[in-house]
Amino acid sequence: DLVMLGAEVNRIARVVGQLLTLARIEEGHWRSSFSRIQFAEFWAAEGPRIVDEVATAQMELEADIQPATIVGDAVLIQVLIQNLIRNVMQHCPPHTRIHISMVSESGQSVLTVSDNGPGIPPDQLDRLNVGGFTRLDSKNEGLGLGLAICHRIAQVHGARLGFTANPGGEPGLRVEIRFPSP
């Protein structure tokens, strides 16, 4: 069937793209392209496309972007956000709300992506925080490359990436990336 073949070709293309991204990160050439990124300007350019992609999945994206600066590579930051958002789109039901925020706290820029989906059992959160290839279920087509890439992008930027349950017992997952002072 052509529809199934097309879907498989698209899946393979995504996997190859993820592997290439991971290989490029491992090469270590990114630091030479680091610059100061004003995140509000970055989001003004990238956000509308991501909002549209999320809406296509029948989800909602809210953004609260405060003035903050990070030193890094804009392409890698874009990949980081796309992987986190697509992870929500892949693992959460329609009508899930995604919230992305950027704030400056004690000189650090803190990027947060959270959702009100089903969340992850506490015993599996530790696996996400370790890094590497993490696949928590076999029901979806992902291979766990996206989160491995997110961890490597955070490392390359000297940032800390952590996964927690949403505060206050709210449903869903919260991902926080703390970038060092610029």
C-alpha distance (Angstrom), angle and dihedral (degrees) to the residues before:
residue distance angle dihedral
D1 . . .
L2 3.82 . .
V3 3.80 95.1 .
M4 3.81 92.0 56.1
L5 3.80 91.0 44.8
G6 3.81 90.9 51.2
A7 3.81 91.2 49.5
E8 3.80 91.1 50.5
V9 3.81 92.1 48.6
N10 3.82 89.5 51.3
R11 3.81 91.3 48.8
I12 3.80 91.8 50.4
A13 3.81 90.9 47.4
R14 3.84 89.9 53.2
V15 3.81 91.2 49.3
V16 3.81 92.2 49.2
G17 3.80 90.1 47.4
Q18 3.82 91.1 51.1
L19 3.81 91.8 48.1
L20 3.81 91.1 50.1
T21 3.79 91.1 49.8
L22 3.79 91.2 50.0
A23 3.82 91.4 48.2
R24 3.81 91.4 50.0
I25 3.80 91.1 50.4
E26 3.80 90.2 50.2
E27 3.82 90.6 53.3
G28 3.81 88.1 66.3
H29 3.80 98.4 -141.3
W30 3.79 93.8 124.9
R31 3.80 98.2 86.0
S32 3.80 91.1 69.7
S33 3.83 88.6 63.0
F34 3.82 95.3 49.4
S35 3.77 116.4 127.5
R36 3.78 138.1 159.8
I37 3.79 109.1 -77.5
Q38 3.80 119.3 -160.6
F39 3.77 96.7 -148.5
A40 3.82 96.0 -154.1
E41 3.82 89.6 57.4
F42 3.80 91.0 44.3
W43 3.81 90.9 51.7
A44 3.82 92.6 46.4
A45 3.82 87.5 59.7
E46 3.83 99.4 38.5
G47 3.79 103.4 29.1
P48 3.82 100.9 74.4
R49 3.81 92.6 55.5
I50 3.81 91.3 49.0
V51 3.82 91.5 46.5
D52 3.82 89.1 53.8
E53 3.81 92.0 49.2
V54 3.81 90.7 50.4
A55 3.83 91.8 47.9
T56 3.81 89.6 52.9
A57 3.82 87.0 59.3
Q58 3.84 89.0 53.1
M59 3.78 91.8 -110.0
E60 3.77 132.8 119.9
L61 3.81 128.0 -125.6
E62 3.79 121.7 -158.6
A63 3.79 120.9 -172.4
D64 3.79 131.0 -160.3
I65 3.78 105.5 -178.7
Q66 3.80 117.5 177.3
P67 3.80 123.7 -174.0
A68 3.79 108.2 -77.1
T69 3.78 136.4 147.8
I70 3.77 128.0 -145.5
V71 3.77 129.7 -177.7
G72 3.75 110.3 -133.5
D73 3.74 149.5 84.7
A74 3.81 114.9 -53.7
V75 3.82 92.9 -149.0
L76 3.80 91.9 54.8
I77 3.81 91.8 46.5
Q78 3.80 88.2 51.3
V79 3.84 90.4 51.0
L80 3.81 90.5 47.8
I81 3.81 93.0 53.5
Q82 3.80 93.8 41.9
N83 3.81 91.8 51.8
L84 3.81 92.7 49.1
I85 3.81 93.1 47.0
R86 3.81 93.3 44.5
N87 3.78 89.5 50.2
V88 3.81 88.9 59.1
M89 3.81 90.3 46.1
Q90 3.80 90.9 51.4
H91 3.80 98.7 45.2
C92 3.82 104.4 32.9
P93 3.80 131.4 70.4
P94 3.80 125.1 -110.4
H95 3.82 115.6 -77.0
T96 3.79 92.0 37.2
R97 3.81 112.2 147.6
I98 3.79 117.8 -133.8
H99 3.78 121.0 -162.6
I100 3.79 124.0 -164.3
S101 3.77 122.4 -173.8
M102 3.78 139.0 172.8
V103 3.78 121.0 -163.0
S104 3.76 136.4 163.1
E105 3.82 113.4 -122.5
S106 3.79 123.3 177.2
G107 3.80 91.3 -23.3
Q108 3.80 94.0 -49.4
S109 3.78 124.7 109.0
V110 3.80 109.9 -131.0
L111 3.80 119.8 -160.1
T112 3.80 115.0 -167.6
V113 3.79 129.0 -172.8
S114 3.79 115.1 -175.5
D115 3.79 136.7 164.8
N116 3.78 139.5 -169.1
G117 3.81 94.2 -130.8
P118 3.79 125.8 122.4
G119 3.81 93.4 -70.5
I120 3.77 126.6 -149.5
P121 3.81 127.1 -74.7
P122 3.82 110.6 -100.6
D123 3.81 92.8 -117.9
Q124 3.82 89.6 59.8
L125 3.82 96.9 47.6
D126 3.81 90.1 78.3
R127 3.81 90.1 59.5
L128 3.81 90.1 56.4
N129 3.80 92.6 50.9
V130 3.80 93.9 54.2
G131 3.79 96.1 66.6
G132 3.77 125.5 -143.5
F133 3.77 122.9 94.8
T134 3.78 109.7 -24.5
R135 3.76 124.3 -179.7
L136 3.78 114.0 169.3
D137 3.78 98.4 -176.9
S138 3.77 140.4 23.6
K139 3.81 96.2 -143.3
N140 3.80 95.3 85.8
E141 3.77 130.6 62.9
G142 3.80 96.3 -121.7
L143 3.77 122.8 112.4
G144 3.80 98.9 -155.3
L145 3.80 93.3 -103.5
G146 3.81 94.4 120.9
L147 3.79 94.9 63.4
A148 3.81 92.0 42.8
I149 3.79 87.6 54.6
C150 3.81 90.9 48.6
H151 3.81 90.5 53.4
R152 3.82 92.1 48.7
I153 3.81 92.7 47.4
A154 3.80 89.6 51.6
Q155 3.82 90.7 48.9
V156 3.80 93.1 48.7
H157 3.82 88.2 53.7
G158 3.81 93.6 46.4
A159 3.81 88.4 -115.0
R160 3.79 130.4 139.3
L161 3.80 117.4 -128.0
G162 3.78 119.9 -162.4
F163 3.80 137.3 174.5
T164 3.80 120.9 -149.0
A165 3.76 139.4 157.7
N166 3.78 113.9 -94.7
P167 3.80 112.7 -87.4
G168 3.78 121.9 -101.6
G169 3.79 94.7 30.7
E170 3.81 91.4 -72.7
P171 3.82 113.9 155.6
G172 3.78 120.0 -102.9
L173 3.76 141.6 41.5
R174 3.80 132.7 -67.1
V175 3.80 123.9 -154.3
E176 3.78 117.7 -168.2
I177 3.78 126.2 -170.3
R178 3.81 115.5 -169.4
F179 3.79 112.4 -161.4
P180 3.81 119.2 -161.1
S181 3.78 121.4 -111.5
P182 3.80 111.4 -74.8
